[in-house]
Amino acid sequence: MPSRRSPRSARSGVLAVLAALAVAASTGCADDPGPEVGALRVDQLREGGLVWPVLESSSSPAFPYPAEALEEGAGGEILLRIRISAAGRVDSVAVVTSSGHAILDSAAVEGARLLRYRPARHGGSPTAIWARLPISYPVPVSGG
């Protein structure tokens, strides 16, 4: 005997498909690659009461994919070391691990300098902190 789906379960299935499509649309497609920003990792340990910095932007920061890198099919992973000042600005950026493509490394450094954070706090006071920030530029897929 074939099973019948209730209207409620069919509606749930449709909503799940729509949700999956919305996620796929927000992550881009092969014709529109976008960099991925990894989780901030704080370098130094402090005793008690350290509150991590929080990115102030409501959405994920945009690190533009350089047109020249897209044309060349360049992609790669970059690990940055950033210093977030007590005012929440990124005042120092260094490339720890290069993507192998200077143009992508430069774009990642420029993007990191534009980030704004609610600063880390130690003992209730804003404090500067060093952290590592991974950036991934996926290799563009041709023929999308």
C-alpha positions as CSV (number, residue, x, y, z in Angstrom):
1,M,0.0,0.0,0.0
2,P,1.6,3.3,-1.0
3,S,2.1,5.8,1.7
4,R,0.4,9.2,1.5
5,R,2.1,12.3,2.6
6,S,0.1,14.8,4.6
7,P,-0.2,18.3,3.3
8,R,1.8,19.4,6.4
9,S,4.8,17.1,5.6
10,A,4.7,18.1,1.9
11,R,4.8,21.7,2.9
12,S,7.7,21.0,5.2
13,G,9.5,19.3,2.4
14,V,9.0,22.3,0.1
15,L,10.2,24.7,2.8
16,A,13.3,22.6,3.3
17,V,14.1,22.7,-0.4
18,L,13.5,26.5,-0.5
19,A,15.8,26.9,2.5
20,A,18.5,24.9,0.8
21,L,18.2,27.0,-2.4
22,A,18.5,30.2,-0.4
23,V,21.7,28.9,1.2
24,A,23.1,27.9,-2.1
25,A,22.2,31.3,-3.6
26,S,23.8,33.1,-0.8
27,T,27.1,31.2,-1.2
28,G,27.5,32.1,-4.8
29,C,28.0,29.9,-7.9
30,A,30.9,28.8,-10.1
31,D,30.6,32.0,-12.1
32,D,30.7,34.1,-9.0
33,P,33.4,32.8,-6.7
34,G,33.8,34.5,-3.4
35,P,36.4,34.4,-0.7
36,E,35.7,32.6,2.5
37,V,36.8,34.2,5.8
38,G,37.6,31.7,8.5
39,A,37.2,31.9,12.2
40,L,39.4,34.4,14.1
41,R,41.9,32.6,16.4
42,V,43.4,34.6,19.2
43,D,47.2,34.1,19.4
44,Q,48.0,34.9,23.0
45,L,46.6,33.5,26.2
46,R,45.9,35.7,29.1
47,E,45.0,34.8,32.6
48,G,41.3,35.2,33.4
49,G,38.7,37.5,32.1
50,L,39.7,37.8,28.4
51,V,36.7,38.6,26.2
52,W,37.4,38.0,22.5
53,P,37.0,40.7,19.9
54,V,33.8,40.6,17.9
55,L,33.4,41.6,14.3
56,E,31.1,44.7,14.2
57,S,29.8,44.1,10.7
58,S,26.4,42.4,10.6
59,S,27.4,40.3,7.6
60,S,30.6,38.5,6.6
61,P,33.3,40.9,5.6
62,A,33.8,41.2,1.8
63,F,37.2,40.6,0.5
64,P,37.0,41.3,-3.2
65,Y,38.2,38.6,-5.6
66,P,40.7,40.5,-7.8
67,A,39.6,40.4,-11.5
68,E,43.2,39.6,-12.6
69,A,43.2,36.6,-10.3
70,L,39.9,35.4,-11.7
71,E,41.2,35.7,-15.2
72,E,44.3,33.7,-14.3
73,G,42.2,31.1,-12.5
74,A,44.2,31.8,-9.3
75,G,43.0,30.6,-5.9
76,G,44.4,29.6,-2.6
77,E,44.5,29.8,1.2
78,I,46.1,32.7,3.1
79,L,46.7,32.9,6.8
80,L,47.0,36.4,8.2
81,R,48.3,37.6,11.5
82,I,46.4,40.7,12.6
83,R,46.6,43.0,15.5
84,I,43.2,44.4,16.7
85,S,43.8,47.6,18.6
86,A,42.1,48.6,21.8
87,A,39.9,50.8,19.6
88,G,38.8,47.8,17.5
89,R,40.8,48.7,14.3
90,V,43.2,46.4,12.6
91,D,46.4,48.3,12.8
92,S,48.9,45.6,11.7
93,V,48.6,42.8,9.2
94,A,51.2,40.2,8.2
95,V,50.9,37.2,5.8
96,V,51.8,34.1,7.8
97,T,51.0,31.6,4.9
98,S,50.9,32.8,1.3
99,S,48.5,31.6,-1.3
100,G,51.3,31.6,-3.8
101,H,49.7,34.5,-5.6
102,A,50.8,38.0,-4.6
103,I,47.6,39.6,-5.9
104,L,45.4,37.4,-3.7
105,D,47.7,38.0,-0.7
106,S,47.5,41.7,-1.3
107,A,43.7,41.6,-1.5
108,A,43.4,39.7,1.7
109,V,45.7,42.2,3.5
110,E,43.7,45.2,2.2
111,G,40.4,43.5,3.2
112,A,41.7,42.8,6.7
113,R,42.7,46.4,7.2
114,L,39.1,47.5,6.6
115,L,37.7,45.2,9.3
116,R,36.3,46.8,12.5
117,Y,35.8,44.9,15.8
118,R,34.4,45.4,19.2
119,P,37.8,45.2,20.9
120,A,38.9,42.4,23.1
121,R,38.5,43.2,26.8
122,H,40.7,42.1,29.7
123,G,39.7,42.8,33.2
124,G,36.9,44.9,31.8
125,S,39.1,47.2,29.8
126,P,39.6,47.3,26.0
127,T,42.9,45.7,25.1
128,A,44.9,45.2,21.9
129,I,45.3,41.5,20.8
130,W,47.0,39.5,18.1
131,A,45.0,37.0,16.2
132,R,45.2,34.7,13.1
133,L,42.6,35.1,10.3
134,P,42.4,32.5,7.6
135,I,41.1,33.7,4.1
136,S,40.3,31.3,1.3
137,Y,39.9,32.3,-2.3
138,P,38.4,29.2,-4.1
139,V,39.9,28.3,-7.4
140,P,37.4,29.7,-10.0
141,V,35.6,27.0,-12.0
142,S,35.6,27.7,-15.7
143,G,32.7,27.0,-18.0
144,G,30.0,27.6,-15.4
